[in-house]
Structures are given as structure tokens and as C-alpha cells.
Amino acid sequence: MKHSKKILTASIALLLGASGLVLADHFVNEHLDDAGFEVDTGGWTPDGSASRVEANARTGTWSMSIGDLAGSASQTVDGLDECSPYGLATFELSGFYDNPIVETVEDGDGAGDYASVAGMTVQFNLDDPFATSTDVFTVGYVEMTLFDNIPAWATSATITIDGMPHDNTHDGHTGDDIVDVHWDDMAFMTDCVVDYAKVSGKLNDGEKGNAGQNGQYSFSGAIGTLESDPCGTPVGEIHINYKTLGYSCVFRPELAPTYYNDGTAQLMVEYDCTDDVEESFEPGATIVLTQGAGGSNKNKDKDRGMISVSGTVDGLFDIPEGSLRNGNVNLSSGSCPVVDPE
């Protein structure tokens, strides 16, 4: 599963994250305190020109106003510790903003109507924030939405809404750097992990790869299900590098659930081993992961778990069951029933 932790800025009201895993109405946990700014002692901390005002509300009677100068309001959500093992969980931040025209230029290269810049960000722990913004003026409130994957093992998220001056470098600019943005009806929702099957490392196969290193197969990634579809259709990806063959393959879940049984996970997957821009996935493969006993032994004899791959076309990308020489297999069936796929 891929996600970018760089700052993402868009002059549109909707930004779709790289994962695209979950529709907005599938999110199940709401985290914000005082989402509509109706409580004087709510969870928001204003900064700069931001303040609660009893005016221009979308619903209720209060909104968060950012006027005259730049400002922002933020709120920190804790308790995400167990939400996103291996970065599988997703979030959605949404809110309604009112961004009226603050300057009209009638002639010159800069002719047109100009509004402030309204933006929102989510920062998990100290990672780079996810962000989106727009400088397009609105007539009344418009919804802004941001969603993506939650970084692995994030414990908290800081949500910030802001208003900034528009770009006044255009010809014909005559006004000051006025800001006029209102926010209302915020929501920060998560879809957390229920179960997962993770693998990393190289196979202890005694073979030499094309770089002369032991282990012709290497693995990374995780597959699991989320609270919106617990123990149902999984999300995520497992990457396998076939050194001898010279291929790097992506395996992702088919519609079938993961089968957990006695320390193993059976994953029904499809796979793509091409470098084409357009993905071409072959169905019908199976990955079986077995969790190891671990132990204190740090050498190659430590029980790190096993993996096998079967059902690829002509067996080209099949891998006989073998033990990992580094990395590990980590399984958590969560509340999912232990079943036999046969």
C-alpha cells in the first residue's frame, strides 16, 4: 500500500489519497470535540486572527472565523495507538468553509475575483502533514475533504484549519492582504485495522541472488481488514522481489477474506509483475504465511516464520514453503473467526 507523507496542496475541494481504499461513508470512528464550534470550552485552540464568532454559521449559531489577518485553529486527537498497524488504516478529514471574494481586479493581467486561501491539514505524530487548500471563492459554504492512509503505528493526529492571504502579486492589485474565511461542521474519522498478516525479510533458501547475496526472494508488506468491513474484503499489498528472475511483483487481495488457522494466514491474492503504467493483475494466487516462534537466537536459526506462494500462471512466480532468514511474519487474527478455507 502506498501513501505519500509529503505536503499535498490542491486548489480543489476534494483530495483523494494514493490508497483510495475506502469510500467516505465507510468511516466508523468520529474523533473531534466540538465539531461545530458551539462550545466556548471546546477542543479547538485558535491562533492568529482565528476566533469563534456567533455569526455566519452553516448549522447552529457559531463558526470559526479567520478575518483580516492569517490565522488557524487546531485540535489534537490522541488514542490512535492501535489503529494503524503497518499503515493499513485510513482517515478522512472534512469540513465546510465559506470563502467569499475579498478583492476584484477589473483590468490588467490580474483581472478577476480573488478570495483568501482556505486550507486544512492532518499531522500524525511528527510526520510531514497531509494537506489540501483552495483559493477559489465560494457562494456560501462548500465542503472540503481530505483522506489517505494513516502512517504505521501513529499515536495521535493534529487537525488544523486555516485562512491565509491570497496571492497579491497580480497586476492591478490595490487592496490589503485581507483574509475572510469561516469554518463549520468539521469531522475527523478513522477506519482502523481489525486483523492483519505481515511479512518482511528474505527467504533462507541458501541460493545466491544476482547481487551475490543469500536469498533469492525478499518480502515486504501487509494485508488486513478494517472496521468498516471486519474480517471481510482485505486491503493492503505484499511486495516480492524475485532476484534470480529479475522481477518485482505486487500481490494484493482478491475479494475473498483472509483465512486464519493455527498460526497461519491464507491470503487469496492477485498479482502484477509488469513495469507497465497500466496495471495488469493476474487472479488466482495464494500466499500462506506462518508465524514463527521467535526466540532470543539472533542468527539464521531463529524461527522467524515461513511463507509460500502458489497458483501463479505456469507456476512462474510460485515459491515453495520456506523459512525466513531475517525479518519475520506477524499475524493478528483479531476478532476474525478461525476457519478452514477447504
Phi, psi and omega in degrees: 000135185248141169208151180258134175255017173280162176291125180251121181239132181217140178268047176224162185274353183227128175237123179263125179291170186293334183284316181057036190276324193229133175291153188302323184281006178266352183289143193240346183242123177256131191244340190283145172263131178058059184296338181253009175063029183274348186248128182297329180256030180292186189275004185268142176246108180284154177216149181067229184272004182287139177197153173288136177227145178271065184193159173052039179276146174282315171226161184067210183235350185243153173218168174263118183255136172236106189228152178071296181242171179296148178195173181203166174220139185224160178211136180256132178252122178258179173083023179265012190308317185258012188282318193231062172303131175060022174071026183275332185288162181232160177226161168222128171249128179221156177189162180252132182234148174243120188227078185286171177293132177247347179204138175238126177250123189265343179213175183085175181297337182265018182302135178147180179261139184234139176239172175290176174258117177257132184215163175219149178221156170231125177239119179266126184050233179250016179291162175299143185281153163275139184209152171213154181204166178212145173245018179275131182287153181239160170246092188087190186280142176229144181276139172243136184225141179221124174213153186189190177274145175279128180304150184303131174062025174299143181250339181207163178221136175251121182260131180228135171243147185210172172220132183230159176295150176283168179289113184255024180275357182289154176296140177091001178298128181233343186268177174277175180279070185279140175243135178212090181227138172238144176237148176202160172053061178279158174207135172232114187236150179230156174233101191269167185281137176260313179218160178203156173228118186238145175219144174210158175110196181235156180281140179273067188258356178074003181269157176260130175279183184289352174258009179078013181260148177296144176094099181277351177238136172230152192226148170201148174126175182209152176228137180198182176241160185248167184298334180290338178215064188299131178060021181254233181286122184284168173232169177108182182211151169239130180255133177233127177258118178263095187295315183293319180283337182079029179240149170237120189245146175251126177247126180230159186294144163275191185287342184288146177288168174280137179257119178256136180197116171053053176079012178235158174228128178253118186250122174273117190226161166244161189216154178224122181243019181262163175259011183293149175297318177276124182291145179222092186266134175264130181274173165093009179267163180224132171248130175245124177248137177237126182284137179276170180278348180074230181109170184274348181294123184264359181269190187293347181274358177296138181279099184260355181112174183227161178215148170217152176231133180217164174085009176283159184300125181058018179068013187300320184251017174292148176228119177298151181304130180209165182268149176280140176263344169210178187069203178190170168254132179229119183242142171218108182281352179054229179265010183287140180294146174277118186227162176252117183296344178282000000 
